């Protein structure tokens, strides 16, 4: 199961040279995760939390292939392996 999320890099996410600050990639990963959860369950992650379901991220690894820049269109693909 996978989900694609497309977003456009906002000015606030980049530095003065227009390059995305590295921690923003993690925010985008979380956006992808919550949208995959919504696709799988039909409800928001907030609704699951309200029912006592907590899905903590226990491990995260990221490899940067190149810099995203201001106004680029970025695709975040979230995949559920198991």
C-alpha positions, 0 to 999 in steps of 0.5 A: 500500500502506498500514497503519493502526496504532492506539495509545492515548496513554500517560501518559509520552508527555504533559506535565502538561497531558495534551498529547503531547510533539511528539517522540512523534509521530516515534516513532509514525511509526517504529512505523507504518513498521516495521509496514508493512515487516512487512506487506509482507515478512512478517518484522520489520525486525530480521530484515531488518537481520540480513540486511544490509538497511538502510532509512534515513529520508532525509527526514521532514516532519510537519504538526500539525493538533492536539494528541493528549492522554493516553488518546486513541486515535491512528491512524497511517496509513503509506503507501508511495507508490512 
